[in-house]
Every structure is written in structure tokens, then in C-alpha cells.
């Protein structure tokens, strides 16, 4: 399905490094709660601060990747991730952990911004996105199986994110130093399809908030409501992320055959049902069913939404801005989930989130339908190196 020689692997690696922190959010928040003198709500707030910092990087850098240069920004982002997450790993002082998480989050967001900009320049951005989701799902699944056996403490998942950023660093040599001057001069051109882009950004913020409100407390649902051990919860998450791999492969195989409206609209409705089921789980069977089905569908819908954002502007600005809006929702997720579950309980939280998803499925589907009806022009992006060369992409 994927021809290895035509995949822009540096961009896929950056995508993986940038998205790993949100994928490991349940174990990060759970370990903060158990390893540091903080409450469950405070641990959720730390997770939100990490992801808010990541979103801020995306908003700040959406139109600056070309000007600064992909290679430089990628290296800055990876360095911040290594220093921030690595520093938070080595201390038990809560303010220092918060600061390290925020620095690391900014680094993750920077890497994601570079990856999103480069992926949008590809001939088939949806295809490259599915490869990136495949990579981050596989890595996160392996870590969920491994982390419970490496001992207690808040630092292990943070160290895993830092080491991933360090491993990706050598691949930045294959990124362009800077974009051609004539492309940089076009940087101030207006964003195409502003209404569709703004609607997609606003709805994806809410979509991500709902997903990560549950994801941020899924570990606690398994441990406290379903009465499972940490190792069992880790196995469920690993299997769920494995199902996500199958979903990504399926999305890549289907490509545009189903259009974008059906996967985005119907997929969001099914995700709403999975969230309500998972949040109400009181035993292994219900918990595993909800989490596995949800994780199977989540990356499928996300890949189509990211591809939709990339199609709105081939220079990648909507891809970065919509991705950053998603990160804002992701950032608010852990705290929202913690507050809702603390005040109303996990099952009621699931119902609220499910209803919200059903509401926003309508405008998201409308944007997808509109994009399918019009012809979106592709703009060639000249660069100094063949890293983003469309002639060799897809």
C-alpha cells in the first residue's frame, strides 16, 4: 500500500515525535497523580498545560515555517522536547515538572508545525498523514506495554517522549535549510477558503476536547471504576492502539474512495457511542470494548480531517492552524475530563461528551461536503532540497 521510497520519512518522524505526548496522555497524567504530591485534578491540569503549550507553538509558527526554515525549526523543537521532558523526568519538584512539561510541549508543537507544513505540500497529504498516525500509534502501543514493567514514578513516560525526540534528530539533516525566496515572499497572501477553515478549526477544537476529556481519564476509569490493575489497563491501551493501527491502514487503503464527508460524519457519530460506552465501563469486557472500538475509529476520522485541512491550503497554513486548534481542545481535555468526572461521575461525563460530538458532527460534515464539491488548486512549493519534492512524493 505504501511505497517506502516515496514516503517523506523525516516528516513522518517529526509527526510521530510531535504527536507522541498526546497519545501517552493517560499514562503521563496517571503517573503524575501517583508519583507527585498532586491531586487527580491537578495532574490533569499539568497535562493540559503541556498540550496548551504545544498548541501555542502551532499558532505562533503556522506562517513562519518557510521564513525560519524547516530544518532549523525542527531542530529547535526537538531540542526543546529533549530538554523539557528530560528535565521534568529528573525532578520531583512540582513547579519544575510543570515548567519542563510546558517547554517540552512547546517543542512537540514546533515539530508538529514543521511536519504539518511539509505534509500539506505533498501530492497526497492524506496518505502521508496515515503513515504518520501509523508510526505514532505503533510506538505508543509498544510503550503502553513496556512502561508498567519499568517501575513506578512520573518520569518514565516523559523520558520516552524525550528519547523519541532525540532519536528523530538525525533525520532533520534531510529537511531543507530554507524555502526558496519567492515562496517566502508569498507568505503574506490571504488564506484560501476562510469560512471552511474557521468552521473546521472551531469544530475540531471541540472534537479533540471531547476525545481527550475521556482519554485523559481513561486510565482512572480502568483502575477505579472497572477495578483493573495498571498492567491490565496498559494491555487494553496497547490492544486499542493496535486496533488504531488497523484503522490507519484501512484509511490509507480506502484513500478518497469514500470521500471525506462519510468518514468524518459517520465516524464521529460512532466515536460518540464508543465514548459513552467506555465511560460507563465497570468491568474488563465493557472497558476493553469501548476503548478498542474508539481507538479503531479515532485515527481514521483524524486522518481524513487532517487531509481535509491540508486540502484547504496546499502551503500548509490551514493544516497547522487547524492542528493547533485541535491541540487547544486536546489541552483542555484532561482538565475538563477530570472536572466533569469529579462532579458528575464517569458515566455522566461520557453522555455529555457524546452529545457534544453529535452536535459538531453536522458542521464538520458540511465542510467536508463543500470541499468535495469544489476543485482545490494545488500550489507547487519550490525548495532547495528534494525533501519536499512532489515529483518523488506519493
BELZI-V125603 format. One record per residue. N is the residue number from 0. RES is the residue in three letters. PSI is psi in degrees with one decimal (999 if undefined). NEAR is the number of other ideal C-beta (glycine too) atoms within 8 Angstrom. Layout:
n->N res->RES psi->PSI near->NEAR
n->N res->RES psi->PSI near->NEAR
//
This chain:
n->0 res->UNK psi->-43.2 near->4
n->1 res->UNK psi->124.4 near->8
n->2 res->UNK psi->113.9 near->5
n->3 res->UNK psi->-36.4 near->5
n->4 res->UNK psi->-14.0 near->5
n->5 res->UNK psi->0.6 near->8
n->6 res->UNK psi->130.1 near->10
n->7 res->UNK psi->83.0 near->12
n->8 res->UNK psi->-34.9 near->8
n->9 res->UNK psi->-39.1 near->13
n->10 res->UNK psi->-39.9 near->16
n->11 res->UNK psi->-41.7 near->14
n->12 res->UNK psi->-41.9 near->11
n->13 res->UNK psi->-41.5 near->19
n->14 res->UNK psi->-45.6 near->18
n->15 res->UNK psi->-46.7 near->14
n->16 res->UNK psi->-38.2 near->15
n->17 res->UNK psi->-35.1 near->16
n->18 res->UNK psi->-8.5 near->13
n->19 res->UNK psi->-39.2 near->15
n->20 res->UNK psi->-49.1 near->16
n->21 res->UNK psi->-35.9 near->11
n->22 res->UNK psi->-30.3 near->11
n->23 res->UNK psi->10.6 near->14
n->24 res->UNK psi->-44.6 near->16
n->25 res->UNK psi->-43.4 near->12
n->26 res->UNK psi->-31.6 near->14
n->27 res->UNK psi->-50.6 near->14
n->28 res->UNK psi->-42.5 near->16
n->29 res->UNK psi->-39.4 near->13
n->30 res->UNK psi->-33.2 near->14
n->31 res->UNK psi->-41.2 near->14
n->32 res->UNK psi->-41.0 near->12
n->33 res->UNK psi->-23.2 near->7
n->34 res->UNK psi->-11.6 near->10
n->35 res->UNK psi->158.4 near->10
n->36 res->UNK psi->64.8 near->3
n->37 res->UNK psi->155.5 near->9
n->38 res->UNK psi->171.6 near->6
n->39 res->UNK psi->-40.7 near->9
n->40 res->UNK psi->-40.5 near->10
n->41 res->UNK psi->-37.9 near->8
n->42 res->UNK psi->-41.4 near->16
n->43 res->UNK psi->-36.9 near->16
n->44 res->UNK psi->-36.6 near->11
n->45 res->UNK psi->-42.9 near->14
n->46 res->UNK psi->-39.3 near->16
n->47 res->UNK psi->-38.4 near->13
n->48 res->UNK psi->-40.2 near->13
n->49 res->UNK psi->-49.0 near->15
n->50 res->UNK psi->-29.6 near->18
n->51 res->UNK psi->-39.6 near->14
n->52 res->UNK psi->-38.9 near->16
n->53 res->UNK psi->-42.5 near->19
n->54 res->UNK psi->-39.5 near->15
n->55 res->UNK psi->-39.5 near->11
n->56 res->UNK psi->-42.5 near->18
n->57 res->UNK psi->-46.2 near->17
n->58 res->UNK psi->-39.7 near->9
n->59 res->UNK psi->-31.5 near->7
n->60 res->UNK psi->1.4 near->15
n->61 res->UNK psi->-39.4 near->12
n->62 res->UNK psi->13.3 near->8
n->63 res->UNK psi->-2.9 near->9
n->64 res->UNK psi->-44.4 near->15
n->65 res->UNK psi->-40.4 near->14
n->66 res->UNK psi->-47.0 near->9
n->67 res->UNK psi->-38.4 near->9
n->68 res->UNK psi->129.1 near->12
n->69 res->UNK psi->-42.1 near->16
n->70 res->UNK psi->-45.1 near->12
n->71 res->UNK psi->-48.0 near->10
n->72 res->UNK psi->-39.5 near->15
n->73 res->UNK psi->-43.5 near->15
n->74 res->UNK psi->-38.3 near->10
n->75 res->UNK psi->-45.7 near->10
n->76 res->UNK psi->-45.2 near->20
n->77 res->UNK psi->-37.9 near->17
n->78 res->UNK psi->-42.7 near->9
n->79 res->UNK psi->-38.0 near->13
n->80 res->UNK psi->-44.3 near->16
n->81 res->UNK psi->-47.3 near->12
n->82 res->UNK psi->-43.8 near->12
n->83 res->UNK psi->-56.3 near->18
n->84 res->UNK psi->-39.0 near->18
n->85 res->UNK psi->-42.2 near->13
n->86 res->UNK psi->-40.7 near->12
n->87 res->UNK psi->-27.9 near->16
n->88 res->UNK psi->-34.4 near->12
n->89 res->UNK psi->2.9 near->6
n->90 res->UNK psi->154.9 near->9
n->91 res->UNK psi->6.5 near->7
n->92 res->UNK psi->120.8 near->6
n->93 res->UNK psi->-47.9 near->9
n->94 res->UNK psi->-37.3 near->6
n->95 res->UNK psi->-37.8 near->10
n->96 res->UNK psi->-42.4 near->15
n->97 res->UNK psi->-46.0 near->10
n->98 res->UNK psi->-43.8 near->11
n->99 res->UNK psi->-40.4 near->17
n->100 res->UNK psi->-38.0 near->17
n->101 res->UNK psi->-39.6 near->13
n->102 res->UNK psi->-45.4 near->13
n->103 res->UNK psi->-40.0 near->21
n->104 res->UNK psi->-39.7 near->17
n->105 res->UNK psi->-38.2 near->15
n->106 res->UNK psi->-42.3 near->20
n->107 res->UNK psi->-43.4 near->19
n->108 res->UNK psi->-36.0 near->19
n->109 res->UNK psi->-45.5 near->16
n->110 res->UNK psi->-40.6 near->18
n->111 res->UNK psi->-39.2 near->17
n->112 res->UNK psi->-43.6 near->19
n->113 res->UNK psi->-44.2 near->17
n->114 res->UNK psi->-44.8 near->14
n->115 res->UNK psi->-40.3 near->16
n->116 res->UNK psi->-44.6 near->16
n->117 res->UNK psi->-39.0 near->17
n->118 res->UNK psi->-37.8 near->18
n->119 res->UNK psi->-23.9 near->15
n->120 res->UNK psi->-7.6 near->12
n->121 res->UNK psi->158.7 near->15
n->122 res->UNK psi->-32.7 near->6
n->123 res->UNK psi->82.1 near->9
n->124 res->UNK psi->-32.1 near->14
n->125 res->UNK psi->-39.6 near->14
n->126 res->UNK psi->-43.7 near->12
n->127 res->UNK psi->-38.3 near->16
n->128 res->UNK psi->-42.0 near->14
n->129 res->UNK psi->-36.1 near->13
n->130 res->UNK psi->-42.1 near->12
n->131 res->UNK psi->-44.4 near->15
n->132 res->UNK psi->-34.4 near->15
n->133 res->UNK psi->-45.4 near->12
n->134 res->UNK psi->-47.4 near->12
n->135 res->UNK psi->-33.3 near->13
n->136 res->UNK psi->-43.2 near->15
n->137 res->UNK psi->-44.4 near->10
n->138 res->UNK psi->-45.0 near->12
n->139 res->UNK psi->-39.3 near->12
n->140 res->UNK psi->-43.3 near->15
n->141 res->UNK psi->-38.6 near->9
n->142 res->UNK psi->-36.7 near->12
n->143 res->UNK psi->-30.7 near->15
n->144 res->UNK psi->-29.6 near->10
n->145 res->UNK psi->-43.1 near->8
n->146 res->UNK psi->-43.4 near->12
n->147 res->UNK psi->-20.6 near->9
n->148 res->UNK psi->2.2 near->6
n->149 res->UNK psi->7.3 near->6
n->150 res->UNK psi->170.0 near->5
n->151 res->UNK psi->179.3 near->5
n->152 res->UNK psi->153.4 near->7
n->153 res->UNK psi->-16.3 near->14
n->154 res->UNK psi->-20.7 near->11
n->155 res->UNK psi->-50.4 near->12
n->156 res->UNK psi->-35.1 near->13
n->157 res->UNK psi->-39.1 near->16
n->158 res->UNK psi->-37.1 near->11
n->159 res->UNK psi->-40.3 near->12
n->160 res->UNK psi->-42.4 near->16
n->161 res->UNK psi->-43.3 near->15
n->162 res->UNK psi->-33.1 near->8
n->163 res->UNK psi->-44.0 near->12
n->164 res->UNK psi->-40.6 near->17
n->165 res->UNK psi->-38.8 near->9
n->166 res->UNK psi->-30.0 near->7
n->167 res->UNK psi->-22.6 near->14
n->168 res->UNK psi->-48.8 near->9
n->169 res->UNK psi->-29.2 near->6
n->170 res->UNK psi->-15.5 near->11
n->171 res->UNK psi->-17.8 near->13
n->172 res->UNK psi->-21.0 near->6
n->173 res->UNK psi->2.1 near->8
n->174 res->UNK psi->152.1 near->14
n->175 res->UNK psi->145.8 near->12
n->176 res->UNK psi->-45.2 near->8
n->177 res->UNK psi->163.1 near->11
n->178 res->UNK psi->154.4 near->13
n->179 res->UNK psi->145.5 near->8
n->180 res->UNK psi->-37.4 near->5
n->181 res->UNK psi->-28.0 near->7
n->182 res->UNK psi->-37.8 near->13
n->183 res->UNK psi->-34.8 near->11
n->184 res->UNK psi->-23.0 near->6
n->185 res->UNK psi->4.1 near->8
n->186 res->UNK psi->-28.1 near->9
n->187 res->UNK psi->2.5 near->3
n->188 res->UNK psi->147.2 near->4
n->189 res->UNK psi->153.4 near->4
n->190 res->UNK psi->131.6 near->8
n->191 res->UNK psi->155.3 near->9
n->192 res->UNK psi->55.5 near->11
n->193 res->UNK psi->-38.6 near->8
n->194 res->UNK psi->-47.8 near->6
n->195 res->UNK psi->-41.1 near->11
n->196 res->UNK psi->-42.5 near->16
n->197 res->UNK psi->-41.1 near->8
n->198 res->UNK psi->-43.4 near->12
n->199 res->UNK psi->-41.0 near->16
n->200 res->UNK psi->-44.9 near->12
n->201 res->UNK psi->-43.1 near->9
n->202 res->UNK psi->-35.8 near->12
n->203 res->UNK psi->-30.1 near->15
n->204 res->UNK psi->-48.7 near->12
n->205 res->UNK psi->-38.9 near->11
n->206 res->UNK psi->-46.9 near->15
n->207 res->UNK psi->-35.6 near->15
n->208 res->UNK psi->-44.3 near->13
n->209 res->UNK psi->-45.6 near->16
n->210 res->UNK psi->-47.7 near->14
n->211 res->UNK psi->-13.2 near->17
n->212 res->UNK psi->-40.9 near->16
n->213 res->UNK psi->-47.1 near->17
n->214 res->UNK psi->-37.5 near->11
n->215 res->UNK psi->-22.4 near->16
n->216 res->UNK psi->6.8 near->17
n->217 res->UNK psi->-38.5 near->12
n->218 res->UNK psi->-40.9 near->12
n->219 res->UNK psi->-33.8 near->12
n->220 res->UNK psi->-46.3 near->14
n->221 res->UNK psi->-40.4 near->14
n->222 res->UNK psi->-45.4 near->13
n->223 res->UNK psi->-35.6 near->7
n->224 res->UNK psi->-38.9 near->10
n->225 res->UNK psi->-7.7 near->13
n->226 res->UNK psi->48.3 near->7
n->227 res->UNK psi->159.8 near->10
n->228 res->UNK psi->162.8 near->6
n->229 res->UNK psi->-40.3 near->8
n->230 res->UNK psi->-41.4 near->8
n->231 res->UNK psi->-42.7 near->10
n->232 res->UNK psi->-40.7 near->12
n->233 res->UNK psi->-40.0 near->13
n->234 res->UNK psi->-41.8 near->10
n->235 res->UNK psi->-45.3 near->15
n->236 res->UNK psi->-39.7 near->15
n->237 res->UNK psi->-43.9 near->12
n->238 res->UNK psi->-39.6 near->11
n->239 res->UNK psi->-42.9 near->14
n->240 res->UNK psi->-30.3 near->15
n->241 res->UNK psi->-39.0 near->10
n->242 res->UNK psi->-35.9 near->12
n->243 res->UNK psi->-36.8 near->15
n->244 res->UNK psi->-44.2 near->12
n->245 res->UNK psi->-38.9 near->9
n->246 res->UNK psi->-42.5 near->14
n->247 res->UNK psi->-43.8 near->15
n->248 res->UNK psi->-42.2 near->11
n->249 res->UNK psi->-40.9 near->9
n->250 res->UNK psi->-39.5 near->15
n->251 res->UNK psi->-37.3 near->14
n->252 res->UNK psi->-38.7 near->7
n->253 res->UNK psi->-38.3 near->9
n->254 res->UNK psi->-133.1 near->9
n->255 res->UNK psi->5.6 near->7
n->256 res->UNK psi->-34.9 near->5
n->257 res->UNK psi->3.4 near->7
n->258 res->UNK psi->-162.8 near->9
n->259 res->UNK psi->-28.6 near->13
n->260 res->UNK psi->-43.9 near->10
n->261 res->UNK psi->-49.7 near->9
n->262 res->UNK psi->-39.1 near->14
n->263 res->UNK psi->-49.1 near->16
n->264 res->UNK psi->-57.9 near->13
n->265 res->UNK psi->-36.5 near->8
n->266 res->UNK psi->-40.4 near->13
n->267 res->UNK psi->-38.6 near->16
n->268 res->UNK psi->-44.3 near->11
n->269 res->UNK psi->-37.9 near->10
n->270 res->UNK psi->-39.3 near->14
n->271 res->UNK psi->-43.2 near->15
n->272 res->UNK psi->-40.1 near->9
n->273 res->UNK psi->-39.5 near->12
n->274 res->UNK psi->-43.8 near->17
n->275 res->UNK psi->-39.3 near->12
n->276 res->UNK psi->-48.2 near->13
n->277 res->UNK psi->-40.8 near->16
n->278 res->UNK psi->-22.5 near->15
n->279 res->UNK psi->3.3 near->11
n->280 res->UNK psi->134.9 near->13
n->281 res->UNK psi->5.5 near->7
n->282 res->UNK psi->172.0 near->8
n->283 res->UNK psi->-42.7 near->9
n->284 res->UNK psi->-49.2 near->6
n->285 res->UNK psi->-43.3 near->13
n->286 res->UNK psi->-48.1 near->15
n->287 res->UNK psi->-41.0 near->11
n->288 res->UNK psi->-48.6 near->9
n->289 res->UNK psi->-46.8 near->15
n->290 res->UNK psi->-41.5 near->13
n->291 res->UNK psi->-45.6 near->12
n->292 res->UNK psi->-41.0 near->12
n->293 res->UNK psi->-47.0 near->14
n->294 res->UNK psi->-23.2 near->13
n->295 res->UNK psi->-40.5 near->12
n->296 res->UNK psi->-35.2 near->13
n->297 res->UNK psi->-53.2 near->12
n->298 res->UNK psi->-26.2 near->13
n->299 res->UNK psi->-52.3 near->14
n->300 res->UNK psi->-43.8 near->13
n->301 res->UNK psi->-40.1 near->9
n->302 res->UNK psi->-39.1 near->15
n->303 res->UNK psi->-35.8 near->15
n->304 res->UNK psi->-43.8 near->14
n->305 res->UNK psi->-41.6 near->16
n->306 res->UNK psi->-37.8 near->12
n->307 res->UNK psi->-44.9 near->14
n->308 res->UNK psi->-40.7 near->16
n->309 res->UNK psi->-34.0 near->17
n->310 res->UNK psi->-20.7 near->9
n->311 res->UNK psi->-24.5 near->14
n->312 res->UNK psi->102.5 near->13
n->313 res->UNK psi->-15.5 near->12
n->314 res->UNK psi->-5.3 near->12
n->315 res->UNK psi->-0.2 near->15
n->316 res->UNK psi->-43.5 near->11
n->317 res->UNK psi->-33.9 near->17
n->318 res->UNK psi->-43.1 near->17
n->319 res->UNK psi->-44.3 near->15
n->320 res->UNK psi->-42.4 near->14
n->321 res->UNK psi->-39.7 near->15
n->322 res->UNK psi->-37.1 near->14
n->323 res->UNK psi->-37.1 near->16
n->324 res->UNK psi->-39.9 near->14
n->325 res->UNK psi->-40.0 near->12
n->326 res->UNK psi->-33.0 near->17
n->327 res->UNK psi->-44.8 near->12
n->328 res->UNK psi->-42.1 near->17
n->329 res->UNK psi->-39.7 near->16
n->330 res->UNK psi->-39.7 near->15
n->331 res->UNK psi->-15.1 near->13
n->332 res->UNK psi->-54.7 near->20
n->333 res->UNK psi->-43.2 near->19
n->334 res->UNK psi->-41.9 near->13
n->335 res->UNK psi->-46.2 near->10
n->336 res->UNK psi->-41.4 near->16
n->337 res->UNK psi->-43.5 near->15
n->338 res->UNK psi->-44.6 near->10
n->339 res->UNK psi->-44.1 near->13
n->340 res->UNK psi->-33.8 near->12
n->341 res->UNK psi->-35.3 near->7
n->342 res->UNK psi->-33.4 near->5
n->343 res->UNK psi->-13.0 near->7
n->344 res->UNK psi->158.9 near->6
n->345 res->UNK psi->-45.6 near->11
n->346 res->UNK psi->-44.0 near->8
n->347 res->UNK psi->-38.5 near->9
n->348 res->UNK psi->-44.4 near->16
n->349 res->UNK psi->-39.8 near->15
n->350 res->UNK psi->-44.7 near->10
n->351 res->UNK psi->-45.6 near->10
n->352 res->UNK psi->-39.8 near->16
n->353 res->UNK psi->-43.6 near->13
n->354 res->UNK psi->-42.3 near->9
n->355 res->UNK psi->-40.7 near->10
n->356 res->UNK psi->-39.8 near->15
n->357 res->UNK psi->-36.0 near->10
n->358 res->UNK psi->-47.0 near->7
n->359 res->UNK psi->-11.8 near->12
n->360 res->UNK psi->-29.0 near->12
n->361 res->UNK psi->-55.3 near->8
n->362 res->UNK psi->-32.5 near->8
n->363 res->UNK psi->-42.7 near->17
n->364 res->UNK psi->-37.3 near->12
n->365 res->UNK psi->-41.6 near->9
n->366 res->UNK psi->-42.5 near->13
n->367 res->UNK psi->-40.1 near->15
n->368 res->UNK psi->-42.4 near->9
n->369 res->UNK psi->-40.7 near->9
n->370 res->UNK psi->-33.8 near->14
n->371 res->UNK psi->-26.5 near->9
n->372 res->UNK psi->-23.3 near->5
n->373 res->UNK psi->159.8 near->6
n->374 res->UNK psi->117.8 near->3
n->375 res->UNK psi->116.4 near->10
n->376 res->UNK psi->144.6 near->5
n->377 res->UNK psi->130.5 near->6
n->378 res->UNK psi->124.9 near->6
n->379 res->UNK psi->136.3 near->5
n->380 res->UNK psi->101.5 near->11
n->381 res->UNK psi->136.2 near->7
n->382 res->UNK psi->169.9 near->12
n->383 res->UNK psi->-21.0 near->7
n->384 res->UNK psi->163.7 near->9
n->385 res->UNK psi->12.4 near->6
n->386 res->UNK psi->-36.3 near->13
n->387 res->UNK psi->20.8 near->15
n->388 res->UNK psi->115.9 near->8
n->389 res->UNK psi->-22.7 near->11
n->390 res->UNK psi->-25.4 near->4
n->391 res->UNK psi->1.2 near->7
n->392 res->UNK psi->154.9 near->12
n->393 res->UNK psi->999 near->8
//
